[in-house]
C-alpha cells in the first residue's frame, strides 16, 4: 500500500523537528518520492551519515509502504 506524502512528511518532521522539508511525488503513484531535508542536525556530518539518519527514521516503512525515496539533505545555509 502506498504511503501518502503527508504521512512521510509527518514522520520526517518528527525525526527532524527543525527541518525545512520538501516532498515531491516522482511518479504520481505515492510510492516513489524525493525528499529534501534541510536540518541543523546534519551539521558536521558527511552526506552518508545524514542519509543514514533519515533511513533510520523511516526504517519500518522503507522497502514496504515506501518503495523508493531519493534523498537530498543539507544544513541551513547550504
Backbone as CSV, one residue per row, in Angstrom:
resi,resn,N_x,N_y,N_z,CA_x,CA_y,CA_z,C_x,C_y,C_z
1,UNK,0.849,-1.180,0.000,0.000,0.000,0.000,0.893,1.241,0.000
2,UNK,0.643,2.189,-0.898,1.455,3.407,-0.953,1.345,4.243,0.321
3,UNK,2.350,5.046,0.540,2.372,5.946,1.687,2.019,7.351,1.212
4,UNK,1.020,7.972,1.808,0.707,9.356,1.428,1.865,10.298,1.763
5,UNK,2.053,11.304,0.930,3.125,12.276,1.139,3.010,12.942,2.510
6,UNK,1.787,13.191,2.952,1.592,13.836,4.257,2.121,12.961,5.389
7,UNK,1.951,11.650,5.269,2.470,10.744,6.307,4.000,10.735,6.298
8,UNK,4.574,10.718,5.116,6.032,10.768,5.002,6.563,12.055,5.628
9,UNK,5.938,13.171,5.319,6.380,14.442,5.883,6.234,14.455,7.402
10,UNK,5.143,13.906,7.918,4.943,13.853,9.366,6.042,13.047,10.042
11,UNK,6.389,11.912,9.466,7.461,11.076,10.027,8.793,11.827,10.034
12,UNK,9.070,12.520,8.940,10.328,13.256,8.846,10.343,14.441,9.816
13,UNK,9.221,15.118,9.988,9.149,16.247,10.930,9.310,15.775,12.376
14,UNK,8.844,14.581,12.664,9.023,14.017,13.999,10.508,13.767,14.271
15,UNK,11.211,13.240,13.274,12.640,12.929,13.435,13.516,14.178,13.359
16,UNK,13.085,15.164,12.570,13.880,16.373,12.335,12.981,17.603,12.527
17,UNK,12.647,17.917,13.781,11.657,18.970,14.056,12.039,20.359,13.554
18,UNK,13.332,20.633,13.410,13.751,21.964,12.966,13.863,22.068,11.450
19,UNK,13.566,21.002,10.747,13.874,20.909,9.324,12.902,21.661,8.425
20,UNK,13.458,22.106,7.311,12.663,22.524,6.157,12.567,21.277,5.290
21,UNK,11.349,20.843,5.004,11.154,19.586,4.281,10.303,19.837,3.048
22,UNK,10.773,19.327,1.924,10.016,19.383,0.679,9.883,17.964,0.154
23,UNK,8.652,17.533,-0.068,8.381,16.195,-0.587,7.867,16.328,-2.016
24,UNK,8.432,15.550,-2.925,7.989,15.518,-4.319,7.627,14.087,-4.673
25,UNK,6.411,13.889,-5.182,5.986,12.570,-5.657,6.515,12.422,-7.083
26,UNK,7.524,11.590,-7.273,8.229,11.492,-8.548,7.437,10.798,-9.645
27,UNK,6.562,9.878,-9.273,5.856,9.093,-10.286,4.340,9.279,-10.230
28,UNK,3.858,10.039,-9.267,2.421,10.242,-9.135,1.681,9.038,-8.576
29,UNK,2.440,8.104,-7.994,1.820,6.870,-7.520,1.866,6.710,-5.998
30,UNK,2.407,7.713,-5.279,2.500,7.621,-3.829,3.484,6.572,-3.366
31,UNK,4.368,6.168,-4.250,5.301,5.093,-3.941,6.756,5.467,-4.212
32,UNK,6.965,6.554,-4.932,8.307,6.995,-5.313,8.419,8.485,-5.019
33,UNK,9.200,8.815,-4.012,9.302,10.204,-3.572,10.736,10.706,-3.611
34,UNK,10.828,12.032,-3.641,12.093,12.715,-3.379,11.838,13.586,-2.156
35,UNK,12.759,13.550,-1.214,12.653,14.389,-0.027,13.894,15.255,0.080
36,UNK,13.668,16.551,0.204,14.762,17.491,0.501,14.572,17.893,1.954
37,UNK,15.594,17.632,2.751,15.542,17.890,4.193,16.722,18.773,4.562
38,UNK,16.415,19.957,5.061,17.443,20.897,5.499,17.321,21.003,7.018
39,UNK,18.330,20.513,7.720,18.259,20.459,9.174,19.616,20.752,9.803
40,UNK,19.582,21.453,10.922,20.820,21.702,11.663,21.364,20.412,12.279
41,UNK,20.542,19.372,12.380,21.011,18.085,12.906,22.074,17.459,11.996
42,UNK,22.150,17.909,10.770,23.130,17.365,9.825,24.474,18.095,9.881
43,UNK,24.553,19.149,10.655,25.768,19.951,10.720,26.974,19.101,11.128
44,UNK,28.022,19.195,10.323,29.263,18.476,10.615,29.262,17.009,10.215
45,UNK,28.148,16.528,9.682,28.068,15.116,9.298,28.276,14.953,7.801
46,UNK,28.990,13.901,7.400,29.106,13.637,5.968,27.744,13.227,5.405
47,UNK,27.592,13.399,4.120,26.319,13.114,3.442,25.826,11.698,3.738
48,UNK,26.719,10.726,3.745,26.322,9.339,4.010,25.665,9.220,5.384
49,UNK,26.247,9.848,6.376,25.694,9.793,7.739,24.344,10.508,7.809
50,UNK,24.209,11.627,7.090,22.931,12.335,7.026,21.840,11.413,6.482
51,UNK,22.150,10.721,5.415,21.183,9.814,4.802,20.877,8.637,5.724
52,UNK,21.873,8.165,6.445,21.635,7.082,7.400,20.648,7.508,8.483
53,UNK,20.736,8.752,8.934,19.790,9.246,9.941,18.368,9.268,9.399
54,UNK,18.218,9.681,8.147,16.887,9.690,7.527,16.382,8.257,7.372
55,UNK,17.240,7.382,6.877,16.832,5.984,6.698,16.438,5.350,8.025
56,UNK,17.139,5.676,9.094,16.805,5.142,10.412,15.410,5.604,10.845
57,UNK,15.094,6.859,10.566,13.785,7.402,10.936,12.647,6.738,10.173
58,UNK,12.968,6.161,9.014,11.940,5.546,8.165,12.115,4.035,8.028
59,UNK,12.947,3.452,8.860,13.326,2.040,8.716,12.132,1.092,8.646
60,UNK,11.089,1.374,9.379,9.953,0.446,9.424,9.088,0.485,8.164
61,UNK,9.279,1.482,7.279,8.461,1.560,6.065,9.273,1.480,4.776
62,UNK,10.588,1.658,4.863,11.417,1.572,3.654,11.362,0.169,3.067
63,UNK,11.114,0.110,1.771,11.022,-1.181,1.095,9.656,-1.828,1.236
64,UNK,8.782,-1.223,2.015,7.421,-1.718,2.185,6.457,-0.674,1.662
65,UNK,5.818,0.042,2.594,4.894,1.114,2.206,5.596,2.199,1.405
66,UNK,6.860,2.405,1.689,7.655,3.402,0.972,8.648,2.655,0.091
67,UNK,8.327,2.569,-1.185,9.123,1.753,-2.101,10.447,2.414,-2.480
68,UNK,10.400,3.719,-2.792,11.617,4.390,-3.253,11.646,5.815,-2.718
69,UNK,12.811,6.219,-2.227,12.985,7.562,-1.702,14.347,8.105,-2.119
70,UNK,14.324,9.140,-2.934,15.552,9.846,-3.296,15.747,10.935,-2.246
71,UNK,16.948,11.012,-1.695,17.218,11.965,-0.627,18.148,13.078,-1.080
72,UNK,17.814,14.268,-0.616,18.712,15.408,-0.725,18.733,16.027,0.668
73,UNK,19.867,15.962,1.320,19.992,16.516,2.667,20.973,17.677,2.640
74,UNK,20.738,18.620,3.551,21.601,19.793,3.644,21.467,20.404,5.028
75,UNK,22.404,21.285,5.322,22.317,22.076,6.548,21.868,23.475,6.178
76,UNK,21.304,24.217,7.119,20.898,25.592,6.798,22.089,26.372,6.238
77,UNK,21.837,27.095,5.182,22.893,27.860,4.538,23.557,27.143,3.377
78,UNK,23.301,25.835,3.237,23.859,25.078,2.096,23.100,25.401,0.825
